Amino acid sequence: MTPEEHRAQVEAWRAARDARLRSPDGWLTLVGLCWLTPGENHVGAHPSNQVVLHGHEIPPRVGSMWLQEGRVRFVPHEGVDLPEAMLEDDLEGNPTVLKLGTLRFHVIKRGERIGVRVRDASAPALAAFAGVDQFPIDASWRVTARLEAAPPETLIEIVDITGAHSRDATPGTVAFERDGATWRIAALPGDENDGCVWLIFCDATNETDTYPGGRFLYTEPVAADGTVIADFNLAYNPPCVFSPYATCPLPPPQNRLALRIDAGERNWHAAHDERPLA
């Protein structure tokens, strides 16, 4: 790949990433997360509800979500134009999305916990979004690495930002050379068995330039000989950078590198909100 081809590839990826962030279903629209308890959970604008919906002309009581045996049934309040339905969660494929005004909400499952994720197409963060700062494109950060395969059924422990633990399958460790040393990042499977692997990592830029909770990166497909391209120019922020209501996985201890990776996305802060998101 020529330098010109590489630059064009990275710029196209960044443009697509920006479009995803600006979409009505992007992370900038995430405005709420409420965990359900067994039995009836009231939904609506009134602060006494277990699931509080903030939005223009949202009724004080929208309905109830009944959590029973790990499943959620929604029953609308009288006069509310929403269907009564069993709600599929996000781990079952496409979750059942309920729509009310500019709000969209659906059920998520994280370990043993079940919650409701709320998005607002008119969220202030989306309206004020002016893009994410990036490090300059640097072709030297498109590295040829190698996947050191793990034995079958090897698991690594992942903790998310809410403190929930999971043990996830790992295909192995991605190893690459930089500044005269070998660096290793334990990998997770990529999406849809496409041959790529997913890296969740911290590096020395987290102290100054990038999100303290680390960044994410999908590699190119792993070759038959185990080599794999990891282009850190495509390293991107986790959803928790854009909303305090996301449930991002954190890098495991072995993925915290004492190396500056001056490539990819820098940290981002909402102009309307001074709360730290780390």
KESERO-576337 format. One record per residue (C-alpha): residue number from 1; x, y, z; residue in one letter. Coordinates in steps of 0.2 Angstrom, whole numbers, plus 5000, padded with zeros to 4 digits. Example, Ala and Ser with C-alpha at 12.3 -4.5 7.8 and 13.67 -1.06 7.14 Angstrom:
BEGIN
site k 1 | X 5062 | Y 4978 | Z 5039 | r a
site k 2 | X 5068 | Y 4995 | Z 5036 | r s
END
This chain:
BEGIN
site k 1 | X 5000 | Y 5000 | Z 5000 | r m
site k 2 | X 5007 | Y 5017 | Z 4995 | r t
site k 3 | X 5007 | Y 5032 | Z 5007 | r p
site k 4 | X 4994 | Y 5040 | Z 4997 | r e
site k 5 | X 4983 | Y 5024 | Z 4997 | r e
site k 6 | X 4985 | Y 5023 | Z 5016 | r h
site k 7 | X 4980 | Y 5041 | Z 5019 | r r
site k 8 | X 4965 | Y 5039 | Z 5008 | r a
site k 9 | X 4960 | Y 5023 | Z 5017 | r q
site k 10 | X 4961 | Y 5032 | Z 5034 | r v
site k 11 | X 4952 | Y 5047 | Z 5029 | r e
site k 12 | X 4938 | Y 5037 | Z 5022 | r a
site k 13 | X 4937 | Y 5027 | Z 5038 | r w
site k 14 | X 4937 | Y 5043 | Z 5049 | r r
site k 15 | X 4923 | Y 5050 | Z 5038 | r a
site k 16 | X 4912 | Y 5035 | Z 5041 | r a
site k 17 | X 4916 | Y 5035 | Z 5059 | r r
site k 18 | X 4910 | Y 5053 | Z 5060 | r d
site k 19 | X 4894 | Y 5049 | Z 5051 | r a
site k 20 | X 4890 | Y 5035 | Z 5063 | r r
site k 21 | X 4893 | Y 5046 | Z 5078 | r l
site k 22 | X 4881 | Y 5059 | Z 5071 | r r
site k 23 | X 4867 | Y 5047 | Z 5067 | r s
site k 24 | X 4851 | Y 5046 | Z 5077 | r p
site k 25 | X 4857 | Y 5029 | Z 5084 | r d
site k 26 | X 4875 | Y 5035 | Z 5088 | r g
site k 27 | X 4883 | Y 5036 | Z 5105 | r w
site k 28 | X 4880 | Y 5054 | Z 5106 | r l
site k 29 | X 4862 | Y 5051 | Z 5108 | r t
site k 30 | X 4863 | Y 5040 | Z 5123 | r l
site k 31 | X 4855 | Y 5049 | Z 5138 | r v
site k 32 | X 4850 | Y 5036 | Z 5150 | r g
site k 33 | X 4853 | Y 5019 | Z 5158 | r l
site k 34 | X 4842 | Y 5012 | Z 5171 | r c
site k 35 | X 4844 | Y 4995 | Z 5179 | r w
site k 36 | X 4828 | Y 4985 | Z 5182 | r l
site k 37 | X 4823 | Y 4975 | Z 5198 | r t
site k 38 | X 4812 | Y 4959 | Z 5198 | r p
site k 39 | X 4793 | Y 4963 | Z 5196 | r g
site k 40 | X 4786 | Y 4980 | Z 5190 | r e
site k 41 | X 4796 | Y 4994 | Z 5185 | r n
site k 42 | X 4787 | Y 5011 | Z 5182 | r h
site k 43 | X 4792 | Y 5020 | Z 5166 | r v
site k 44 | X 4789 | Y 5039 | Z 5163 | r g
site k 45 | X 4794 | Y 5057 | Z 5166 | r a
site k 46 | X 4790 | Y 5058 | Z 5184 | r h
site k 47 | X 4806 | Y 5056 | Z 5195 | r p
site k 48 | X 4798 | Y 5042 | Z 5206 | r s
site k 49 | X 4798 | Y 5030 | Z 5191 | r n
site k 50 | X 4812 | Y 5017 | Z 5191 | r q
site k 51 | X 4815 | Y 5021 | Z 5172 | r v
site k 52 | X 4815 | Y 5040 | Z 5171 | r v
site k 53 | X 4812 | Y 5047 | Z 5153 | r l
site k 54 | X 4817 | Y 5065 | Z 5150 | r h
site k 55 | X 4810 | Y 5073 | Z 5135 | r g
site k 56 | X 4798 | Y 5085 | Z 5128 | r h
site k 57 | X 4780 | Y 5080 | Z 5132 | r e
site k 58 | X 4784 | Y 5064 | Z 5140 | r i
site k 59 | X 4769 | Y 5058 | Z 5151 | r p
site k 60 | X 4773 | Y 5056 | Z 5170 | r p
site k 61 | X 4768 | Y 5038 | Z 5168 | r r
site k 62 | X 4772 | Y 5029 | Z 5151 | r v
site k 63 | X 4769 | Y 5011 | Z 5157 | r g
site k 64 | X 4777 | Y 4997 | Z 5166 | r s
site k 65 | X 4791 | Y 4985 | Z 5162 | r m
site k 66 | X 4789 | Y 4968 | Z 5171 | r w
site k 67 | X 4805 | Y 4959 | Z 5174 | r l
site k 68 | X 4801 | Y 4940 | Z 5177 | r q
site k 69 | X 4813 | Y 4926 | Z 5175 | r e
site k 70 | X 4825 | Y 4936 | Z 5165 | r g
site k 71 | X 4812 | Y 4942 | Z 5152 | r r
site k 72 | X 4804 | Y 4959 | Z 5151 | r v
site k 73 | X 4786 | Y 4963 | Z 5146 | r r
site k 74 | X 4781 | Y 4981 | Z 5143 | r f
site k 75 | X 4763 | Y 4986 | Z 5147 | r v
site k 76 | X 4758 | Y 5004 | Z 5142 | r p
site k 77 | X 4749 | Y 5016 | Z 5153 | r h
site k 78 | X 4731 | Y 5020 | Z 5148 | r e
site k 79 | X 4732 | Y 5033 | Z 5133 | r g
site k 80 | X 4750 | Y 5030 | Z 5129 | r v
site k 81 | X 4752 | Y 5025 | Z 5110 | r d
site k 82 | X 4764 | Y 5011 | Z 5113 | r l
site k 83 | X 4761 | Y 4992 | Z 5111 | r p
site k 84 | X 4761 | Y 4979 | Z 5125 | r e
site k 85 | X 4775 | Y 4967 | Z 5121 | r a
site k 86 | X 4788 | Y 4955 | Z 5126 | r m
site k 87 | X 4805 | Y 4965 | Z 5124 | r l
site k 88 | X 4820 | Y 4956 | Z 5116 | r e
site k 89 | X 4836 | Y 4962 | Z 5124 | r d
site k 90 | X 4852 | Y 4967 | Z 5114 | r d
site k 91 | X 4860 | Y 4950 | Z 5117 | r l
site k 92 | X 4846 | Y 4941 | Z 5107 | r e
site k 93 | X 4850 | Y 4950 | Z 5091 | r g
site k 94 | X 4840 | Y 4966 | Z 5087 | r n
site k 95 | X 4832 | Y 4973 | Z 5103 | r p
site k 96 | X 4814 | Y 4978 | Z 5103 | r t
site k 97 | X 4815 | Y 4997 | Z 5102 | r v
site k 98 | X 4801 | Y 5008 | Z 5109 | r l
site k 99 | X 4799 | Y 5025 | Z 5102 | r k
site k 100 | X 4791 | Y 5040 | Z 5110 | r l
site k 101 | X 4794 | Y 5058 | Z 5103 | r g
site k 102 | X 4812 | Y 5060 | Z 5100 | r t
site k 103 | X 4816 | Y 5046 | Z 5113 | r l
site k 104 | X 4821 | Y 5028 | Z 5109 | r r
site k 105 | X 4823 | Y 5015 | Z 5122 | r f
site k 106 | X 4827 | Y 4996 | Z 5123 | r h
site k 107 | X 4832 | Y 4982 | Z 5135 | r v
site k 108 | X 4850 | Y 4978 | Z 5137 | r i
site k 109 | X 4858 | Y 4963 | Z 5147 | r k
site k 110 | X 4875 | Y 4964 | Z 5155 | r r
site k 111 | X 4879 | Y 4948 | Z 5165 | r g
site k 112 | X 4865 | Y 4945 | Z 5177 | r e
site k 113 | X 4859 | Y 4963 | Z 5176 | r r
site k 114 | X 4845 | Y 4969 | Z 5164 | r i
site k 115 | X 4842 | Y 4987 | Z 5161 | r g
site k 116 | X 4835 | Y 5000 | Z 5149 | r v
site k 117 | X 4845 | Y 5010 | Z 5138 | r r
site k 118 | X 4838 | Y 5027 | Z 5132 | r v
site k 119 | X 4843 | Y 5038 | Z 5117 | r r
site k 120 | X 4837 | Y 5055 | Z 5112 | r d
site k 121 | X 4838 | Y 5061 | Z 5094 | r a
site k 122 | X 4838 | Y 5079 | Z 5101 | r s
site k 123 | X 4852 | Y 5076 | Z 5114 | r a
site k 124 | X 4863 | Y 5091 | Z 5117 | r p
site k 125 | X 4879 | Y 5082 | Z 5114 | r a
site k 126 | X 4874 | Y 5077 | Z 5097 | r l
site k 127 | X 4868 | Y 5095 | Z 5093 | r a
site k 128 | X 4884 | Y 5102 | Z 5099 | r a
site k 129 | X 4896 | Y 5089 | Z 5091 | r f
site k 130 | X 4910 | Y 5096 | Z 5081 | r a
site k 131 | X 4920 | Y 5080 | Z 5078 | r g
site k 132 | X 4934 | Y 5071 | Z 5087 | r v
site k 133 | X 4952 | Y 5077 | Z 5087 | r d
site k 134 | X 4964 | Y 5065 | Z 5079 | r q
site k 135 | X 4983 | Y 5062 | Z 5079 | r f
site k 136 | X 4991 | Y 5066 | Z 5062 | r p
site k 137 | X 4990 | Y 5051 | Z 5050 | r i
site k 138 | X 5007 | Y 5041 | Z 5052 | r d
site k 139 | X 5010 | Y 5026 | Z 5041 | r a
site k 140 | X 5023 | Y 5020 | Z 5053 | r s
site k 141 | X 5008 | Y 5015 | Z 5065 | r w
site k 142 | X 5001 | Y 5003 | Z 5052 | r r
site k 143 | X 5011 | Y 4989 | Z 5059 | r v
site k 144 | X 5013 | Y 4971 | Z 5053 | r t
site k 145 | X 5010 | Y 4961 | Z 5069 | r a
site k 146 | X 5008 | Y 4942 | Z 5072 | r r
site k 147 | X 4994 | Y 4933 | Z 5081 | r l
site k 148 | X 5002 | Y 4922 | Z 5095 | r e
site k 149 | X 4987 | Y 4909 | Z 5095 | r a
site k 150 | X 4980 | Y 4904 | Z 5112 | r a
site k 151 | X 4975 | Y 4886 | Z 5116 | r p
site k 152 | X 4957 | Y 4882 | Z 5111 | r p
site k 153 | X 4944 | Y 4888 | Z 5124 | r e
site k 154 | X 4956 | Y 4900 | Z 5132 | r t
site k 155 | X 4947 | Y 4914 | Z 5142 | r l
site k 156 | X 4952 | Y 4931 | Z 5148 | r i
site k 157 | X 4943 | Y 4941 | Z 5161 | r e
site k 158 | X 4936 | Y 4958 | Z 5156 | r i
site k 159 | X 4929 | Y 4971 | Z 5168 | r v
site k 160 | X 4917 | Y 4984 | Z 5161 | r d
site k 161 | X 4916 | Y 5002 | Z 5167 | r i
site k 162 | X 4901 | Y 4998 | Z 5179 | r t
site k 163 | X 4911 | Y 4985 | Z 5188 | r g
site k 164 | X 4903 | Y 4969 | Z 5179 | r a
site k 165 | X 4915 | Y 4955 | Z 5176 | r h
site k 166 | X 4915 | Y 4943 | Z 5161 | r s
site k 167 | X 4926 | Y 4929 | Z 5155 | r r
site k 168 | X 4928 | Y 4930 | Z 5136 | r d
site k 169 | X 4936 | Y 4919 | Z 5123 | r a
site k 170 | X 4952 | Y 4925 | Z 5116 | r t
site k 171 | X 4960 | Y 4920 | Z 5099 | r p
site k 172 | X 4977 | Y 4924 | Z 5106 | r g
site k 173 | X 4989 | Y 4939 | Z 5108 | r t
site k 174 | X 4994 | Y 4952 | Z 5095 | r v
site k 175 | X 5013 | Y 4955 | Z 5096 | r a
site k 176 | X 5022 | Y 4969 | Z 5087 | r f
site k 177 | X 5038 | Y 4978 | Z 5087 | r e
site k 178 | X 5041 | Y 4996 | Z 5091 | r r
site k 179 | X 5055 | Y 5007 | Z 5098 | r d
site k 180 | X 5066 | Y 4991 | Z 5099 | r g
site k 181 | X 5054 | Y 4981 | Z 5110 | r a
site k 182 | X 5040 | Y 4969 | Z 5108 | r t
site k 183 | X 5023 | Y 4974 | Z 5113 | r w
site k 184 | X 5008 | Y 4962 | Z 5116 | r r
site k 185 | X 4989 | Y 4965 | Z 5117 | r i
site k 186 | X 4977 | Y 4951 | Z 5121 | r a
site k 187 | X 4964 | Y 4950 | Z 5108 | r a
site k 188 | X 4945 | Y 4947 | Z 5107 | r l
site k 189 | X 4936 | Y 4940 | Z 5092 | r p
site k 190 | X 4931 | Y 4952 | Z 5079 | r g
site k 191 | X 4913 | Y 4954 | Z 5073 | r d
site k 192 | X 4904 | Y 4941 | Z 5063 | r e
site k 193 | X 4919 | Y 4929 | Z 5061 | r n
site k 194 | X 4927 | Y 4941 | Z 5048 | r d
site k 195 | X 4944 | Y 4935 | Z 5053 | r g
site k 196 | X 4948 | Y 4951 | Z 5062 | r c
site k 197 | X 4952 | Y 4953 | Z 5080 | r v
site k 198 | X 4947 | Y 4966 | Z 5092 | r w
site k 199 | X 4960 | Y 4975 | Z 5103 | r l
site k 200 | X 4955 | Y 4985 | Z 5119 | r i
site k 201 | X 4971 | Y 4993 | Z 5125 | r f
site k 202 | X 4978 | Y 5007 | Z 5136 | r c
site k 203 | X 4995 | Y 5016 | Z 5132 | r d
site k 204 | X 5005 | Y 5031 | Z 5138 | r a
site k 205 | X 4995 | Y 5044 | Z 5129 | r t
site k 206 | X 4980 | Y 5040 | Z 5141 | r n
site k 207 | X 4989 | Y 5051 | Z 5154 | r e
site k 208 | X 4989 | Y 5067 | Z 5142 | r t
site k 209 | X 4980 | Y 5065 | Z 5125 | r d
site k 210 | X 4968 | Y 5051 | Z 5125 | r t
site k 211 | X 4954 | Y 5044 | Z 5135 | r y
site k 212 | X 4960 | Y 5037 | Z 5152 | r p
site k 213 | X 4949 | Y 5021 | Z 5150 | r g
site k 214 | X 4959 | Y 5016 | Z 5134 | r g
site k 215 | X 4954 | Y 5014 | Z 5116 | r r
site k 216 | X 4948 | Y 5001 | Z 5104 | r f
site k 217 | X 4955 | Y 4994 | Z 5087 | r l
site k 218 | X 4949 | Y 4981 | Z 5075 | r y
site k 219 | X 4964 | Y 4973 | Z 5065 | r t
site k 220 | X 4963 | Y 4967 | Z 5047 | r e
site k 221 | X 4959 | Y 4949 | Z 5045 | r p
site k 222 | X 4973 | Y 4937 | Z 5052 | r v
site k 223 | X 4982 | Y 4929 | Z 5038 | r a
site k 224 | X 4985 | Y 4910 | Z 5037 | r a
site k 225 | X 5003 | Y 4912 | Z 5043 | r d
site k 226 | X 4997 | Y 4922 | Z 5058 | r g
site k 227 | X 5002 | Y 4939 | Z 5052 | r t
site k 228 | X 4990 | Y 4953 | Z 5055 | r v
site k 229 | X 4989 | Y 4972 | Z 5051 | r i
site k 230 | X 4985 | Y 4983 | Z 5065 | r a
site k 231 | X 4983 | Y 5001 | Z 5060 | r d
site k 232 | X 4983 | Y 5012 | Z 5075 | r f
site k 233 | X 4978 | Y 5026 | Z 5065 | r n
site k 234 | X 4961 | Y 5018 | Z 5066 | r l
site k 235 | X 4961 | Y 5017 | Z 5085 | r a
site k 236 | X 4945 | Y 5024 | Z 5092 | r y
site k 237 | X 4937 | Y 5030 | Z 5108 | r n
site k 238 | X 4925 | Y 5018 | Z 5117 | r p
site k 239 | X 4907 | Y 5024 | Z 5119 | r p
site k 240 | X 4910 | Y 5030 | Z 5137 | r c
site k 241 | X 4919 | Y 5045 | Z 5130 | r v
site k 242 | X 4903 | Y 5051 | Z 5123 | r f
site k 243 | X 4891 | Y 5046 | Z 5136 | r s
site k 244 | X 4891 | Y 5042 | Z 5155 | r p
site k 245 | X 4877 | Y 5029 | Z 5152 | r y
site k 246 | X 4888 | Y 5017 | Z 5141 | r a
site k 247 | X 4894 | Y 5001 | Z 5148 | r t
site k 248 | X 4912 | Y 5000 | Z 5140 | r c
site k 249 | X 4924 | Y 4985 | Z 5143 | r p
site k 250 | X 4940 | Y 4991 | Z 5151 | r l
site k 251 | X 4958 | Y 4985 | Z 5145 | r p
site k 252 | X 4963 | Y 4970 | Z 5155 | r p
site k 253 | X 4980 | Y 4973 | Z 5165 | r p
site k 254 | X 4991 | Y 4964 | Z 5151 | r q
site k 255 | X 4984 | Y 4977 | Z 5138 | r n
site k 256 | X 4991 | Y 4992 | Z 5147 | r r
site k 257 | X 5006 | Y 4997 | Z 5137 | r l
site k 258 | X 5021 | Y 5008 | Z 5143 | r a
site k 259 | X 5022 | Y 5015 | Z 5125 | r l
site k 260 | X 5015 | Y 5031 | Z 5117 | r r
site k 261 | X 5004 | Y 5027 | Z 5103 | r i
site k 262 | X 5002 | Y 5044 | Z 5095 | r d
site k 263 | X 4989 | Y 5038 | Z 5082 | r a
site k 264 | X 4970 | Y 5037 | Z 5081 | r g
site k 265 | X 4957 | Y 5047 | Z 5090 | r e
site k 266 | X 4961 | Y 5059 | Z 5105 | r r
site k 267 | X 4950 | Y 5062 | Z 5120 | r n
site k 268 | X 4934 | Y 5071 | Z 5118 | r w
site k 269 | X 4923 | Y 5081 | Z 5130 | r h
site k 270 | X 4905 | Y 5087 | Z 5128 | r a
site k 271 | X 4905 | Y 5106 | Z 5126 | r a
site k 272 | X 4888 | Y 5107 | Z 5136 | r h
site k 273 | X 4894 | Y 5096 | Z 5151 | r d
site k 274 | X 4909 | Y 5098 | Z 5162 | r e
site k 275 | X 4907 | Y 5081 | Z 5171 | r r
site k 276 | X 4922 | Y 5070 | Z 5169 | r p
site k 277 | X 4917 | Y 5054 | Z 5159 | r l
site k 278 | X 4932 | Y 5044 | Z 5164 | r a
END
